[in-house]
Amino acid sequence: MIKPPPLRNDCFALPAGVNWTPVDAALALLRDRLSVVAQAETQPLAQALGRVLAQDVIARRSNPPQANSAVDGYGFAGPVSEGAQALPLVQGRAAAGVPFDGAVPARHAIRILTGAALPEGVDTVILQEDVTTDGNQIAFHGPLKQGANARRAGEDVQGGDLALATGRVLTAADLALLSAVGVAQVTVRQRLRVAVMSTGDELVEPGQGAGPGQIFDANRPMLLAMVQRFGFLPVDMGRVGDDRAALRDRLDRASERADVILTSGGASAGDEDHVSALLQEAGAMQQWRIAVKPGRPLALGLWSGTPVFGLPGNPVAAMVCTLVFARPAMGLLAGADWQEPQGFDLPACFEKRKKPGRREYLRARVRGGLVEVFASEGSGRISGLSWAEGLVELEDGERHIRPGDPVRFIPYGSFGL
């Protein structure tokens, strides 16, 4: 298959004079600048769940292929006028997969079962519950519209029509549709390979002994799990200390094994922020200071042509920045359409005064139709991520939220988790 063109070194460049970038502007830049990097391949439907379509899928056959009965009953030519009716029965019946061999004369009826192709001379079906019969004729009351309880050929999808469009992430329902219209294999994008690494001398592996000043690495298990839930292939690149040469080597290896690199920590401009420093040396780094809480510093760049998302080291900020920024961006790189999370306006059961200037995301959940937020907004409170079932998004401006006021709640499921 043809390989997509590489990203440009300046794909993350901000417009001149930009200092603090609003969330919507950052998302718009990602949407405009990024393009697919995952290559295409052909796969059977059984292997296509969760994959991104690389080209349109055309229906090979109509669904349904023939007009058929929607119920068990009796078929004849409609319409039927009001009042008592009686029709003689023809011998035989029509069943799903066993069509009636012949035509039904006018003013006659035939026994027909759900899913059976309508025989010649039949365009209307009456439910068996509305009929009495002695085996030779049926009796019922009209009126009955022509076409009642019958499915038209191709009323769902016509053969030759577009079944599914490029960029769609295939669901179980999509596989049912494609099977119904005769499609056995599809051209899809290879799963996006996402390398994940944590940086910092303070990190140790959970289960190991933690010395003074050391903490267990919470980001890498979280990010690897998130990548998997997004439908991508996680590539675990481990932990790297505050050693620039070691980090350079790890980035080299990650760029060989993955299509995208997620790092956590070292994304700001301090002495030990080696991710930013190395991307700067490579000449393909942008420091995005995003007007968002939690978060703000987001280092973006290319390493040997592979896009790098330098996430904050704080787990709460790392998760929020991944959901809000990295997830839709990685979707584009994987070949999918830009995906905006679906939020719901629900009444709050909390009070909060918000200052203007930054968009805020609060850990939240819904109980009894009301939105609760975690007791502390401290970005070091990792337990709040587990307690929550989604995020409350508070707009950029000033706001005083009181109990009962509507707030936008975005379930984790809307982000793909």
C-alpha positions in Angstrom: 0.0 0.0 0.0 1.1 3.6 -0.5 2.7 5.1 2.5 1.3 8.5 3.8 3.5 11.5 3.4 5.6 12.4 6.5 4.7 15.3 8.8 6.5 18.6 8.3 9.0 19.8 10.9 6.9 22.9 11.5 3.5 21.1 11.9 3.3 22.2 15.5 4.5 25.8 15.0 2.4 28.4 16.6 1.5 31.7 14.8 3.9 34.6 15.5 3.2 36.4 18.7 1.2 33.7 20.4 2.0 33.3 24.1 -0.9 31.6 25.9 -2.9 29.4 23.6 -6.6 28.9 24.3 -7.8 25.3 24.3 -10.0 25.7 21.2 -7.1 27.3 19.3 -4.8 24.5 20.3 -7.3 21.9 19.2 -7.9 23.7 15.9 -4.1 23.8 15.2 -3.8 20.1 15.8 -6.8 19.4 13.6 -5.4 21.6 10.8 -1.8 20.6 11.0 -1.9 16.8 11.5 -2.6 14.1 8.9 -2.6 10.3 8.8 0.7 8.5 9.3 -0.6 4.9 9.7 -0.3 2.8 6.5 -3.2 0.9 4.9 -3.7 -2.8 4.6 -6.5 -5.2 3.7 -8.1 -7.3 6.4 -11.0 -9.7 6.6 -14.0 -8.5 8.6 -13.2 -10.8 11.5 -10.0 -8.8 12.0 -11.4 -5.3 11.4 -13.1 -4.4 14.7 -11.7 -1.1 16.0 -9.8 -0.5 12.8 -10.0 2.8 10.8 -11.3 2.6 7.3 -8.7 3.7 4.7 -11.1 3.9 1.8 -14.9 4.0 1.3 -16.8 0.8 1.4 -19.3 0.2 -1.4 -22.3 -2.1 -0.9 -21.9 -5.2 -3.1 -25.5 -6.2 -2.6 -28.7 -4.5 -1.5 -30.0 -4.9 2.0 -32.5 -6.5 2.1 -31.7 -8.1 -1.3 -35.4 -8.9 -1.9 -38.7 -7.6 -0.6 -39.6 -9.8 2.4 -42.0 -10.2 5.2 -41.5 -8.4 8.5 -43.8 -10.8 10.4 -45.3 -14.2 10.5 -48.7 -14.1 8.7 -50.3 -14.2 5.3 -49.3 -12.4 2.1 -51.4 -11.1 -0.7 -51.7 -8.1 -3.0 -52.9 -4.9 -1.2 -54.4 -2.6 -0.4 -57.5 -4.0 1.4 -60.6 -2.0 1.9 -62.5 -1.6 5.2 -64.7 -4.4 6.5 -64.7 -8.1 6.7 -62.5 -9.9 4.2 -62.0 -13.5 3.1 -59.3 -14.8 0.8 -58.6 -18.4 -0.5 -55.2 -19.8 0.4 -52.9 -21.2 -2.2 -51.1 -24.4 -1.4 -47.6 -24.1 0.1 -45.8 -21.4 2.0 -42.9 -18.9 1.9 -40.2 -19.2 4.5 -36.8 -17.5 5.1 -34.4 -19.3 2.8 -37.1 -21.4 1.2 -38.9 -19.1 -1.2 -42.3 -20.1 -2.7 -41.9 -21.5 -6.2 -44.7 -19.8 -8.1 -47.0 -16.8 -8.2 -49.9 -15.9 -6.0 -53.1 -15.2 -8.0 -55.0 -12.0 -7.4 -57.4 -12.1 -4.4 -55.6 -15.1 -3.0 -53.3 -15.4 0.0 -50.3 -17.5 1.0 -48.8 -18.5 4.4 -45.6 -16.5 4.9 -43.0 -16.4 7.7 -40.7 -13.6 8.9 -37.8 -12.9 6.6 -39.3 -14.9 3.7 -39.0 -13.3 0.2 -42.3 -12.0 -1.0 -43.6 -14.3 -3.8 -44.8 -12.9 -7.1 -48.2 -11.4 -6.6 -47.6 -10.4 -2.9 -46.8 -7.0 -1.6 -48.7 -6.9 1.7 -48.7 -9.1 4.8 -51.2 -9.3 7.6 -50.1 -10.6 11.1 -51.3 -14.1 11.9 -52.8 -12.8 15.1 -55.3 -10.8 13.1 -56.4 -13.7 11.0 -58.6 -16.8 11.4 -58.2 -19.7 9.0 -59.6 -23.2 8.4 -56.7 -24.2 6.2 -58.4 -23.3 3.0 -59.0 -19.6 3.4 -58.3 -16.7 5.8 -60.7 -14.2 7.2 -59.8 -10.8 8.7 -61.0 -7.2 9.0 -59.6 -4.3 6.8 -58.5 -1.8 6.1 -54.8 -2.6 5.4 -52.4 -0.4 3.5 -50.5 -1.7 0.6 -47.0 -2.7 1.7 -48.0 -3.3 5.3 -45.6 -5.5 7.3 -43.3 -5.9 4.3 -39.8 -4.7 3.8 -38.8 -3.3 0.4 -35.8 -4.5 -1.4 -32.9 -2.2 -0.7 -34.8 -0.1 1.8 -31.8 -0.1 4.1 -28.9 0.0 1.6 -28.9 -0.1 -2.1 -26.2 -2.2 -3.9 -23.6 0.1 -5.3 -24.2 2.8 -2.7 -21.7 4.0 -0.1 -22.0 1.7 3.0 -19.3 3.3 5.2 -17.0 6.2 4.6 -13.2 6.6 5.0 -12.1 7.5 8.5 -14.7 5.6 10.4 -13.6 3.4 13.3 -15.3 0.1 12.7 -17.8 -1.0 15.4 -19.5 -4.4 15.9 -22.6 -2.9 14.3 -20.5 -1.8 11.3 -19.4 -5.4 10.8 -23.0 -6.5 10.8 -23.8 -3.9 8.1 -20.8 -4.8 5.9 -21.6 -8.5 6.2 -25.2 -7.9 5.2 -24.2 -6.0 2.0 -21.8 -8.7 0.9 -18.4 -7.2 2.0 -15.9 -9.8 3.2 -12.8 -7.7 3.6 -11.9 -4.0 4.0 -9.0 -1.7 3.5 -8.1 -0.3 6.9 -5.2 1.6 8.6 -2.7 -0.4 10.6 -3.2 0.2 14.3 -1.3 3.3 15.4 1.7 2.3 17.5 2.1 4.6 20.5 5.3 4.5 22.5 5.0 5.5 26.1 7.9 6.5 28.4 8.2 8.2 31.8 11.1 10.5 32.6 12.7 11.5 35.9 15.2 10.3 38.5 12.5 10.3 41.1 10.6 7.5 39.5 10.8 3.8 40.5 8.7 0.8 39.4 5.7 -0.1 41.6 6.8 -3.0 43.8 10.4 -1.9 44.0 11.9 -0.2 47.0 11.4 3.6 47.0 14.1 5.6 48.6 14.0 9.2 50.0 12.5 11.6 47.4 11.4 8.8 45.1 7.9 8.0 43.9 6.3 5.1 42.1 5.7 5.6 38.3 1.9 6.1 38.0 1.9 7.8 34.6 3.2 4.9 32.4 0.7 2.3 33.5 -2.1 4.8 33.1 -1.0 6.0 29.7 -0.4 2.5 28.3 -3.8 1.5 29.4 -5.4 4.6 27.9 -3.6 3.9 24.6 -5.0 0.4 24.5 -8.5 1.6 25.3 -8.3 4.1 22.4 -7.8 1.2 20.1 -4.1 1.8 19.4 -1.1 -0.5 20.1 0.8 0.5 23.2 4.6 0.2 23.1 6.2 0.3 26.6 9.5 2.1 26.5 10.0 2.1 30.2 11.4 4.8 32.5 14.3 7.1 31.8 16.2 9.1 34.4 17.3 12.6 34.1 20.1 11.7 31.7 20.0 13.5 28.3 22.1 10.8 26.5 19.9 8.0 27.8 16.8 9.9 26.9 18.1 10.5 23.4 18.8 6.8 22.9 15.3 5.9 24.2 13.7 8.4 21.8 15.7 6.9 18.9 14.5 3.4 19.8 10.9 4.6 20.3 10.8 6.3 16.9 11.9 3.1 15.2 9.1 1.1 17.0 6.2 3.5 17.0 4.2 6.0 15.0 3.7 8.4 18.0 5.6 9.0 21.2 4.1 10.0 24.5 6.4 11.2 27.2 5.5 12.4 30.7 7.7 14.8 32.6 10.4 17.0 31.4 8.1 19.0 29.1 8.6 22.5 30.6 11.7 24.7 30.5 13.6 23.9 33.7 17.1 22.5 34.1 15.9 18.9 34.2 13.3 19.2 31.4 15.3 17.1 29.0 12.4 16.2 26.7 12.0 19.9 25.7 15.7 20.4 25.5 16.2 17.4 23.1 13.3 18.4 20.9 14.7 21.9 20.8 18.1 20.5 19.7 16.4 18.5 17.0 14.9 21.7 15.6 11.4 20.4 15.6 10.0 21.5 19.0 7.2 23.8 20.1 6.5 24.7 23.7 2.7 25.2 23.9 1.6 27.1 26.9 -2.0 26.3 26.9 -4.6 28.2 29.0 -5.9 25.0 30.7 -6.1 23.8 34.2 -4.7 21.3 35.0 -1.9 21.2 32.5 -0.4 24.2 30.7 3.0 23.1 29.4 2.8 20.7 26.4 5.9 20.0 24.4 5.2 19.1 20.8 7.7 18.1 18.2 9.1 15.5 15.8 11.9 13.0 16.6 13.3 11.4 13.5 10.0 12.3 11.8 7.9 10.7 14.6 5.5 13.1 16.4 6.2 13.5 20.2 3.7 14.7 22.8 5.6 15.8 25.8 3.0 15.6 28.6 3.2 17.1 32.1 4.7 14.9 34.8 1.7 15.3 37.1 -0.6 12.3 36.6 -3.8 14.4 36.8 -2.5 16.9 34.2 -1.0 14.0 32.1 -4.4 12.3 31.9 -6.4 15.5 31.2 -3.9 16.6 28.5 -4.0 13.1 26.9 -7.8 13.1 26.8 -8.3 16.7 25.6 -5.3 17.1 23.2 -3.4 13.9 22.5 -6.4 11.6 22.0 -8.0 13.5 19.1 -4.6 14.2 17.6 -3.7 10.5 17.6 -7.0 9.7 16.0 -6.1 11.9 13.1 -2.7 10.3 12.9 -4.4 6.9 12.9 -6.6 7.9 9.9 -9.8 8.5 11.8 -12.0 11.6 11.6 -11.5 14.3 14.3 -13.4 13.1 17.3 -14.9 15.6 19.7 -16.1 14.2 23.0 -19.8 14.3 23.6 -20.8 16.3 26.7 -24.1 16.6 28.6 -25.5 19.7 30.4 -26.5 18.5 33.8 -27.3 20.4 37.1 -24.4 20.8 39.5 -24.6 19.9 43.1 -21.5 22.0 44.0 -20.5 25.6 44.2 -17.4 27.1 42.6 -16.0 30.5 41.7 -13.9 30.3 38.6 -11.5 33.1 37.5 -11.3 34.1 33.8 -8.4 33.2 31.5 -8.2 29.4 31.6 -10.4 26.5 30.7 -10.7 24.2 33.7 -11.4 20.4 33.9 -12.7 19.1 37.2 -12.8 15.4 38.1 -16.5 14.6 38.3 -19.2 11.9 38.4 -23.0 11.9 38.2 -25.2 10.7 41.1 -29.0 11.0 41.0 -28.9 13.2 37.9 -26.6 15.7 39.6 -22.9 16.4 38.9 -20.5 15.9 41.8 -16.9 17.1 41.7 -13.9 15.7 43.7 -13.4 17.3 47.0 -10.0 18.6 46.1 -8.8 20.3 42.9 -5.2 19.5 43.9 -3.5 18.1 40.8 -1.5 15.7 42.9 -4.6 13.9 44.2 -4.5 10.9 41.9 -7.3 9.2 43.8 -9.7 11.8 42.2 -9.0 10.3 38.8 -10.2 6.9 40.0 -13.1 8.4 42.0 -14.3 10.3 38.9 -16.3 8.9 36.0 -15.6 11.9 33.7 -14.7 15.6 33.6 -16.6 18.8 34.1 -15.5 21.3 31.5 -15.7 24.9 32.6 -15.5 27.5 29.8 -12.6 30.1 29.6 -14.4 33.0 31.1 -15.3 33.9 34.7 -18.1 32.0 36.3 -19.8 31.5 39.6 -21.4 28.0 39.7 -24.1 27.4 42.3 -26.0 24.2 43.0 -28.6 23.6 40.3 -26.7 25.5 37.6 -26.0 23.6 34.4 -22.4 22.4 33.8 -21.0 20.3 30.9 -20.2 16.8 32.0 -18.0 14.7 29.7 -18.0 10.9 30.6 -14.8 9.1 30.3 -16.5 6.9 27.8 -16.9 9.9 25.5 -13.1 10.2 25.3 -12.9 6.5 24.4 -12.0 5.2 27.8 
